[in-house]
Amino acid sequence: MPRRTPPPFRTAAATVLAAALTVAVAGCGGAARPSTSTPLAEHGTVRIAASSETPSFDPYTAFGAAQARYAYDSLVNVSADATLVSGLASSWEATTTTAVFTLRPGITCSDGTPLTATAVARALTYAGDPANQLAGAQTVLPSVPYTASADDATGTVTATTTTPFPFLTRTIGLLPIVCPAGLDRPRTLDRSTRGTGPYVLTHYTPGGPYEFTVREGYTWGPAGATTAEPGLPARLVISVVPQASTTANLLLTGGVDIADVNGPDRTRLTGHGLSTTDVATVVGMTFFNQRPGRPLAEPALRRALVSALDRQGLANVAVGGTGTPATDFGAEGAVCHADLAAANLPAQDATEALRAAGWTRGPDGRLTKDGKPLRLRLITSPDLGPTLSPVAELMARTWTVLGADVKLVTESLPALVNAMYQTGDFDVVVGTSPGFALPVGFIPFFSGPPPAQGLNFAGVANPEYDALVAQALREPDTEGCATWNRAAAALFRSADALPIADGRSSVYGRSTTFATTFGGQLVPTSIRLHR
């Protein structure tokens, strides 16, 4: 297979937005706390609210990947406690360069054809081919080239990389597998599904709703889950409901059965007999522009400005109440997540640190160095969440009191993306955490080339981080967590970025119970409908 290279900015724009600039829902999942003891309903319909439409259900596109879990399976699955459980594969083993998956017997595609190891290897090869420009697949697959081969006699699929990569089972193993009928006619995947999953897309309406019908005889779900369980709905109807307030109203009135709700509307849903599962998030990821010629290219200045911030106050603003300062760049439940921020962020007297770095405060209270005033362009966007603008305002006030000339700019999301990835005209950006489940997801944002060749829009250059990442990439799976955490700690010490608060969102169910995985995604085979 050809070498995979990072896509250019125009090709990756949708992926960049989804990965780095949306209000990412990322965190540990679990089972919804049941609020009903009513009997299970057989062969019923569960209505699910989605915040945006799905123009294509191709699981390898940026849009279809979000709904892939209903109709497509992966080789392995991740449980609520982040451990791997079976999927299409009954067993697996991996090093940093090779992963071998042994398929369960008896798996069939939705058209009735048996799933072979050759078919799986074909799907892996197709999804990973950079010529196909499949943004959804690229967010799952490893960032290094690989080849896939199959042995139908033993039912094994082998993926081999040319350079070490530690999380092969948690990347290649989690790719939705498209059956041969879909690969033969990829365009049909926009409006129909060709997978081995527990449901099949049976009705599509532009803008929604979308209807899925259960498959009979399905026995290879996560950890062996089947579609024969009592209470599993016969139909899933997904409706598009963009506004959180409307979603909350529909939950309360019975218009939908399952929905994810963020922000202040969560308060309205308390005490109404809804089942819930909480999802950990990170709110207010802040990047400092270190490109040549920008003032924050100076590490001592970044450290002083971060030291001046009231992290508890910022966290309170970020969550709209009593907040908890973020402990890591990713959310709780992410692989290798640890309590790193407090012990590694700069903690010093900001005024003394600025003086030691050569900054002096004039009679007008303004900071200058070598005759140049400290001017900072601080940008954010309300499109990323209602609390980010107040977070940026509190930062600006703090640094203004310190003596900086801070220009606070509130942008539309397209303008913010343009400043970050094209013009570079910012010094501080208050955005959101990418929310990656694996530490490797952060690498292109903290190292490598700037746009348009890469995603390192803040121009971060941290040799200690780069060296530790190179070491961690040679350590298999979670054995390298200590090294990954040392790498993240190096970013904190250098004040390369600052996550503001650990937050929560919730997935609610009306007369339903269910389980979620990292990021709050529903596990389809876990959904139960009650009377």
MIFI-151860 format. One line per field, with one value per residue (C-alpha): residue number from 1; x, y, z. Coordinates in Angstrom, 1 decimal, m for minus. Layout:
MIFI-151860
k: (NUM/...)
px: (X/...)
py: (Y/...)
pz: (Z/...)
This chain:
MIFI-151860
k: (1/2/3/4/5/6/7/8/9/10/11/12/13/14/15/16/17/18/19/20/21/22/23/24/25/26/27/28/29/30/31/32/33/34/35/36/37/38/39/40/41/42/43/44/45/46/47/48/49/50/51/52/53/54/55/56/57/58/59/60/61/62/63/64/65/66/67/68/69/70/71/72/73/74/75/76/77/78/79/80/81/82/83/84/85/86/87/88/89/90/91/92/93/94/95/96/97/98/99/100/101/102/103/104/105/106/107/108/109/110/111/112/113/114/115/116/117/118/119/120/121/122/123/124/125/126/127/128/129/130/131/132/133/134/135/136/137/138/139/140/141/142/143/144/145/146/147/148/149/150/151/152/153/154/155/156/157/158/159/160/161/162/163/164/165/166/167/168/169/170/171/172/173/174/175/176/177/178/179/180/181/182/183/184/185/186/187/188/189/190/191/192/193/194/195/196/197/198/199/200/201/202/203/204/205/206/207/208/209/210/211/212/213/214/215/216/217/218/219/220/221/222/223/224/225/226/227/228/229/230/231/232/233/234/235/236/237/238/239/240/241/242/243/244/245/246/247/248/249/250/251/252/253/254/255/256/257/258/259/260/261/262/263/264/265/266/267/268/269/270/271/272/273/274/275/276/277/278/279/280/281/282/283/284/285/286/287/288/289/290/291/292/293/294/295/296/297/298/299/300/301/302/303/304/305/306/307/308/309/310/311/312/313/314/315/316/317/318/319/320/321/322/323/324/325/326/327/328/329/330/331/332/333/334/335/336/337/338/339/340/341/342/343/344/345/346/347/348/349/350/351/352/353/354/355/356/357/358/359/360/361/362/363/364/365/366/367/368/369/370/371/372/373/374/375/376/377/378/379/380/381/382/383/384/385/386/387/388/389/390/391/392/393/394/395/396/397/398/399/400/401/402/403/404/405/406/407/408/409/410/411/412/413/414/415/416/417/418/419/420/421/422/423/424/425/426/427/428/429/430/431/432/433/434/435/436/437/438/439/440/441/442/443/444/445/446/447/448/449/450/451/452/453/454/455/456/457/458/459/460/461/462/463/464/465/466/467/468/469/470/471/472/473/474/475/476/477/478/479/480/481/482/483/484/485/486/487/488/489/490/491/492/493/494/495/496/497/498/499/500/501/502/503/504/505/506/507/508/509/510/511/512/513/514/515/516/517/518/519/520/521/522/523/524/525/526/527/528/529/530/531)
px: (0.0/1.4/2.8/0.2/1.0/m0.8/m3.5/m3.2/m5.2/m8.0/m8.5/m8.3/m10.4/m13.5/m11.3/m9.4/m12.7/m14.1/m11.0/m9.7/m12.3/m15.6/m17.0/m15.7/m17.6/m14.9/m14.6/m15.3/m18.6/m20.6/m24.1/m27.0/m28.4/m31.8/m34.7/m37.5/m38.4/m41.1/m41.1/m39.1/m40.9/m40.4/m39.9/m40.3/m38.9/m36.4/m36.1/m32.7/m31.8/m28.7/m27.4/m26.5/m27.6/m25.7/m25.4/m23.4/m23.5/m20.2/m18.3/m15.0/m16.2/m16.1/m19.9/m20.7/m18.2/m20.4/m23.3/m21.2/m21.6/m25.3/m24.5/m20.8/m18.6/m14.9/m12.4/m12.3/m14.3/m13.5/m15.4/m16.4/m13.2/m11.1/m10.2/m10.4/m13.2/m14.1/m15.8/m15.4/m12.2/m12.3/m8.6/m5.7/m2.1/0.1/3.6/4.5/4.8/2.4/m1.2/m2.9/m6.6/m8.4/m12.0/m15.0/m16.6/m20.1/m20.0/m22.2/m22.7/m26.1/m26.6/m26.0/m22.5/m20.0/m17.3/m13.8/m10.4/m9.6/m12.7/m11.4/m7.9/m9.4/m11.4/m8.3/m6.3/m9.0/m9.6/m5.9/m5.1/m4.3/m5.4/m9.0/m8.9/m11.2/m11.2/m13.3/m11.0/m7.9/m9.2/m9.2/m6.2/m2.6/m0.5/2.1/1.9/0.7/m0.2/m2.9/m2.9/m5.2/m5.2/m8.8/m7.8/m7.0/m9.3/m6.5/m5.9/m2.4/m1.6/2.1/3.6/6.9/7.7/6.7/3.2/2.1/m1.7/m2.4/m5.3/m6.9/m6.7/m6.7/m8.8/m11.5/m12.0/m15.6/m15.3/m17.2/m18.3/m17.2/m20.6/m19.9/m16.3/m17.4/m19.8/m18.6/m21.1/m24.0/m22.6/m24.0/m27.6/m27.3/m25.2/m23.1/m21.7/m21.9/m23.5/m26.6/m28.7/m29.3/m30.2/m33.6/m34.9/m33.0/m34.5/m32.2/m31.9/m33.4/m35.0/m32.9/m34.3/m32.4/m33.9/m32.4/m30.7/m31.8/m29.1/m26.5/m24.2/m20.8/m21.3/m19.1/m18.0/m20.4/m23.5/m26.5/m29.7/m31.8/m31.7/m35.1/m35.9/m33.6/m35.5/m36.5/m36.1/m34.0/m35.2/m32.6/m33.9/m31.9/m32.4/m29.8/m30.8/m30.1/m33.1/m35.4/m33.8/m34.4/m38.1/m38.5/m37.0/m39.4/m42.5/m41.7/m40.7/m37.3/m36.1/m32.3/m30.3/m27.0/m27.5/m24.8/m24.9/m27.5/m30.3/m29.1/m30.5/m34.0/m33.8/m33.0/m35.8/m37.9/m37.2/m34.7/m31.8/m28.4/m24.8/m22.2/m19.5/m16.2/m15.1/m12.3/m13.5/m11.4/m8.2/m5.8/m2.9/m0.1/1.3/5.0/5.7/8.8/8.1/5.3/5.9/4.9/7.7/9.5/9.1/9.7/6.8/4.4/5.3/4.8/1.4/0.2/1.4/m0.7/m4.0/m6.5/m7.1/m9.9/m11.7/m11.3/m12.7/m15.7/m16.4/m15.8/m18.4/m20.8/m20.6/m18.2/m15.6/m12.5/m9.3/m8.3/m5.8/m4.7/m5.0/m7.5/m10.6/m10.9/m11.1/m8.7/m5.9/m2.9/m4.9/m3.3/m3.3/m0.5/m1.4/m1.1/2.3/3.9/2.3/4.5/3.9/5.8/5.3/4.4/5.6/9.1/9.2/8.5/11.2/13.7/12.9/13.6/10.1/9.7/6.6/6.5/4.8/1.6/1.6/2.4/5.0/7.8/11.0/13.7/11.4/8.5/5.2/3.6/0.7/m1.4/m4.2/m6.5/m9.2/m12.1/m15.5/m18.9/m19.6/m17.4/m19.5/m21.2/m18.6/m15.5/m15.9/m16.2/m13.1/m11.2/m12.4/m11.1/m7.8/m7.6/m8.4/m5.7/m3.0/m4.1/m3.7/m0.3/0.6/m0.1/m2.0/m4.6/m6.9/m9.8/m11.4/m14.5/m14.7/m17.0/m15.8/m14.7/m12.7/m11.1/m10.1/m8.7/m6.6/m5.2/m4.6/m3.9/m3.0/m1.5/m2.8/m3.3/m1.2/m3.6/m6.6/m9.2/m10.8/m11.7/m9.8/m9.5/m10.6/m8.6/m8.9/m5.2/m2.2/m0.9/m3.9/m2.2/1.1/0.5/m0.9/2.2/5.0/5.8/5.2/2.7/m0.1/m0.5/2.0/0.8/m1.6/0.9/m0.9/0.7/4.2/5.0/8.7/9.4/12.5/11.8/8.3/9.5/12.2/9.7/7.1/9.7/10.4/6.7/6.0/8.3/6.4/3.4/m0.1/m0.5/3.0/4.2/1.8/4.5/6.5/3.4/2.7/6.3/5.8/2.6/4.3/7.0/4.2/2.8/6.2/6.9/3.4/2.8/m0.9/m3.4/m6.6/m9.0/m11.6/m12.8/m16.4/m19.4/m22.1/m24.9/m26.7/m30.3/m32.8/m36.6/m38.0/m34.6/m31.4/m28.1/m24.3/m21.9/m18.2/m15.5/m17.0/m20.5/m21.2/m24.1/m23.4/m26.3/m26.6/m26.9/m30.1/m33.2/m36.7/m39.1/m42.8)
py: (0.0/3.5/5.5/7.5/11.2/14.0/15.4/19.1/21.7/21.9/18.1/17.9/21.0/19.1/16.7/19.6/21.2/18.0/17.1/20.4/23.1/21.6/21.1/17.6/15.2/12.9/10.9/7.7/6.0/3.4/2.1/4.5/4.6/3.1/5.2/2.7/m0.8/m1.2/m4.3/m4.5/m3.7/m6.2/m5.3/m1.6/1.6/3.9/7.5/9.1/12.8/13.8/17.4/17.4/15.7/12.8/13.5/10.2/7.0/5.8/4.9/6.1/9.7/12.4/12.4/8.7/7.7/9.1/6.7/3.7/1.8/0.9/m0.9/m1.8/m3.8/m3.4/m6.2/m5.3/m3.0/m0.8/m1.3/1.5/1.0/1.3/m2.4/m4.2/m6.8/m8.9/m7.8/m9.5/m10.9/m13.4/m13.0/m10.7/m10.0/m7.1/m5.6/m2.1/m3.2/m6.1/m6.9/m10.3/m10.7/m14.1/m13.8/m15.3/m18.1/m17.6/m13.8/m12.7/m9.4/m7.7/m9.2/m12.7/m13.3/m14.8/m12.4/m13.7/m12.6/m11.6/m9.2/m7.6/m7.1/m5.6/m3.1/m2.2/m1.6/0.5/2.7/3.3/4.2/8.0/8.1/7.6/10.6/9.1/11.6/9.5/6.5/8.7/9.8/6.2/4.6/4.9/7.8/5.4/3.3/m0.2/m3.2/m5.8/m9.5/m12.4/m16.2/m17.5/m21.0/m19.8/m16.8/m14.4/m10.9/m9.3/m5.7/m4.7/m1.2/0.0/2.1/1.4/2.5/1.5/1.3/m0.9/m2.8/0.5/2.0/m0.6/m2.8/m0.1/0.7/m0.1/m3.0/m2.5/m5.7/m6.5/m5.4/m1.9/m1.8/m2.9/0.1/2.8/5.3/3.2/3.6/7.2/6.0/2.3/0.2/m2.8/m4.1/m6.8/m4.7/m5.3/m2.9/m2.0/1.4/0.9/4.4/7.6/11.1/14.1/16.1/13.1/11.1/8.0/4.5/1.4/m2.1/m4.9/m7.9/m11.4/m14.0/m11.5/m13.0/m11.2/m7.9/m6.5/m9.3/m11.6/m9.4/m10.6/m9.1/m11.7/m10.0/m9.0/m5.4/m4.7/m2.4/m3.6/m0.1/2.9/6.3/9.1/12.6/15.8/18.2/21.0/23.0/21.6/23.4/21.7/18.3/18.8/19.6/16.5/14.3/15.8/15.5/12.0/13.2/11.4/8.5/9.0/12.3/13.9/17.3/19.8/23.1/24.7/22.6/19.7/21.3/21.1/17.4/16.6/14.9/13.7/10.0/9.9/7.5/9.1/8.4/11.1/11.9/13.5/16.5/19.1/22.7/25.6/24.3/27.3/27.4/30.0/31.1/30.4/31.1/33.3/37.0/36.4/37.5/34.1/32.4/33.4/30.5/32.7/35.0/32.1/30.7/34.0/34.6/31.1/31.6/34.8/33.0/31.9/28.4/27.8/31.0/30.1/26.6/28.0/30.3/27.5/25.2/27.9/27.1/25.3/23.9/21.7/22.8/20.3/17.7/16.6/17.5/14.8/13.9/11.4/7.9/8.6/6.0/7.1/9.9/11.2/14.1/16.1/19.8/20.9/19.4/20.6/23.9/27.0/28.3/31.4/35.1/36.4/40.0/38.7/36.3/39.0/41.2/38.4/37.9/41.5/43.0/46.3/48.2/51.9/54.8/54.0/50.5/48.9/46.1/46.7/44.9/46.4/49.3/47.2/46.9/43.5/43.3/40.1/39.2/36.8/35.1/32.8/31.9/31.6/28.9/26.6/27.0/29.8/29.9/30.3/34.0/34.7/32.5/34.6/37.8/36.7/35.9/39.3/41.1/39.2/40.0/43.6/44.1/42.5/45.2/43.6/45.3/42.6/42.8/40.4/39.3/37.2/35.5/33.3/29.7/30.1/33.3/31.5/28.6/31.0/32.8/29.5/27.6/30.2/33.7/32.8/36.2/35.4/35.1/33.1/31.1/29.7/26.8/23.2/20.0/17.6/15.0/12.2/8.8/8.1/10.3/9.8/12.0/15.1/14.7/16.7/19.6/19.8/18.9/18.8/21.3/24.2/24.5/23.9/21.0/20.0/20.8/22.4/25.8/27.2/26.4/24.4/23.3/21.2/19.0/17.1/16.3/15.1/12.9/11.3/10.7/9.0/6.7/6.1/5.1/2.1/0.9/m1.4/m0.2/1.0/m0.1/3.3/5.3/6.5/7.9/9.5/11.2/12.5/13.9/15.7/17.0/18.6/20.5/21.8/22.9/24.8/26.4/25.2/24.8/25.1/23.0/25.0/22.7/19.2/19.2/16.8/16.3/13.7/11.2/10.9/8.1/8.2/4.7/3.3/2.1/1.8/1.8/4.3/4.1/6.8/10.0/9.1/7.0/4.6/0.8/m0.3/m3.8/m2.4/m0.4/m1.6/m0.2/m0.2/0.1)
pz: (0.0/m0.7/2.1/4.0/4.2/6.0/3.8/2.6/4.4/1.9/1.9/5.7/6.5/7.6/9.7/11.3/12.3/13.7/15.5/16.9/16.9/17.7/21.2/21.4/23.5/24.8/27.9/29.6/29.1/31.0/31.5/31.8/35.4/35.1/36.4/35.5/36.6/34.0/31.9/28.7/25.4/22.6/19.0/19.7/18.1/19.8/18.6/18.9/18.5/16.5/16.5/12.8/9.6/7.9/4.2/3.7/5.7/4.2/7.4/5.9/5.4/8.0/8.2/8.1/10.7/13.5/12.6/11.6/14.9/14.0/10.8/10.9/13.2/14.0/14.7/18.4/20.7/23.6/26.9/29.3/31.3/28.1/27.9/24.6/24.1/21.1/17.9/14.6/16.0/18.8/19.7/18.7/19.5/18.6/18.7/17.7/14.1/13.6/14.7/14.0/14.4/14.3/13.1/14.8/12.7/11.2/10.6/7.7/5.9/5.8/2.3/3.7/2.3/4.7/5.9/5.1/6.3/2.7/2.7/6.0/4.6/1.5/3.6/5.7/2.5/0.9/4.0/4.5/0.9/0.8/m2.8/m1.6/0.7/3.3/6.1/8.5/8.2/8.7/12.1/13.2/11.5/12.6/11.3/9.8/6.6/6.9/4.7/5.3/4.4/5.0/5.5/4.9/6.0/9.6/9.5/10.4/9.3/9.7/9.6/9.4/9.7/8.3/11.4/15.1/16.2/19.7/19.3/16.4/18.0/19.1/15.6/12.9/15.2/15.6/11.9/10.7/8.2/4.9/3.2/m0.4/m1.9/m0.5/m1.7/m5.2/m5.4/m2.9/m4.0/m2.7/0.8/0.9/1.2/2.2/4.5/3.6/6.9/9.4/12.2/14.3/12.2/8.6/7.2/5.7/5.1/4.3/4.1/3.3/6.5/8.4/9.8/9.2/10.0/11.0/11.2/13.4/11.9/13.1/13.8/14.9/17.5/17.2/18.9/21.7/23.9/22.1/22.3/20.2/18.8/20.4/23.8/25.3/25.0/22.1/19.7/16.3/14.8/15.5/14.1/14.2/13.9/13.4/16.3/16.1/19.3/22.8/24.2/21.6/22.4/26.1/25.4/23.2/26.0/28.5/26.2/24.7/21.3/21.5/23.6/23.7/23.3/24.2/26.0/26.9/28.7/31.0/29.5/31.5/34.6/33.2/32.8/36.4/38.4/35.4/35.6/32.7/32.7/32.3/31.5/32.1/29.6/30.6/28.5/28.4/28.0/26.9/25.3/24.9/22.5/22.4/19.0/19.0/15.4/14.6/15.3/17.7/21.3/22.8/21.0/24.2/26.7/29.8/28.7/28.2/31.6/33.3/31.7/32.6/36.2/36.4/35.6/38.3/37.1/39.5/38.4/34.7/35.4/37.1/34.1/31.6/33.1/34.1/37.8/40.1/37.9/38.3/36.6/33.8/34.8/31.3/27.7/27.1/29.0/31.9/30.5/27.6/27.3/29.5/31.1/34.3/36.8/35.2/35.0/38.6/39.2/35.9/35.0/35.8/39.3/40.0/40.8/37.4/38.0/39.1/36.3/33.7/35.3/35.1/31.5/30.7/30.7/32.5/33.5/32.5/34.2/32.2/33.6/30.2/29.8/27.4/26.3/24.2/23.6/22.3/24.2/24.9/22.6/22.5/20.1/22.0/19.8/20.4/19.0/20.6/17.9/20.0/23.2/25.2/28.0/25.9/25.3/29.1/29.7/27.2/28.8/32.2/30.7/29.0/32.2/34.1/31.6/31.2/34.9/34.6/32.0/28.6/25.8/25.1/22.1/22.6/19.3/19.1/15.7/13.7/13.5/9.8/10.7/13.7/11.5/9.0/11.7/13.0/9.8/7.2/8.4/11.8/13.0/16.7/19.9/22.1/21.0/23.4/21.6/22.7/23.3/20.4/22.9/21.4/23.1/22.4/23.1/19.6/18.4/19.8/18.1/14.9/17.0/19.2/16.7/13.1/10.4/10.5/8.0/5.1/5.4/8.9/11.8/14.2/13.9/17.0/15.9/19.0/19.1/22.2/21.8/25.1/23.9/20.5/22.1/24.5/21.8/19.7/22.6/23.4/19.8/20.3/23.4/22.8/23.7/27.3/28.3/27.1/29.3/31.6/28.7/27.1/30.4/30.6/27.1/28.1/31.3/29.1/27.2/30.5/31.8/28.7/28.7/25.2/25.8/28.6/29.1/31.2/32.8/33.2/32.3/31.8/29.3/29.6/27.4/28.5/27.9/28.3/29.0/27.8/29.2/27.3/27.5/26.0/25.1/25.1/23.9/24.8/21.7/22.1/22.0/19.8/21.2/24.7/24.1/25.9/25.5/28.5/28.5)
